[in-house]
Amino acid sequence: MTPRPCPICRKPRSAEFAPFCSARCRDRDLARWFSEGYAVPGPPADPEDIAREDG
């Protein structure tokens, strides 16, 4: 089985930053989550439902 490349730049992965090759690619991925570049499929959560679950 061949090792999978970094999901951001396709370079070989680094054990230190797995599954990425570097801190730069790890941070780029995190920035995509923060900027809503990625999304989990499904209907949007209602903030009131979330508040009831926490209470």
N, C-alpha and C positions, 0 to 999 in steps of 0.2 A: 504494500500500500504506500503510495507516495504521499509525502507530507502536504497538507493543504497550505496555500499561500495566504499572506495577509489579505483580509477582505477589503481593505481600502486601496492598497497600491499594488497588490499581487506579488510583492517580493517575498522571500522566504521568511517564515515566522521566527520570532525570537522567544526563547523560553521565558525570559525576563518580562516580556510584554504580551505574552500569549493571550489571545489569538492574533495579536498584531505583531509587526516587525519592529516598532519603535514607539516611544512616547508620543511622537508627533501624530502617528496614525491612530493611536489610542485616543488622543485628545480630539482629533478630527471626528472620530466616531461619536464621542460624547457630545461634541458640539452639534452634530446632526440630530441627536435625540433632543437636546435643549431647544433647537430651532424648529422642532416638529418636522424634520426631514424624514423621520421614521414614524410609523404609527402602528399600533396594535389593532388588528381588525375587530370590528364590532361597533355597536352603537355607542355614542358618547355617554359617559357616566353623568348622572344628575348629581350636582354638588349636595343637594338636600338629602339624597339617599346615602351618600357617603358620610355625611354628618350624623345621620341616625345610626349608622353602623358603628361609628366610633363612640357614640354616647352611651 
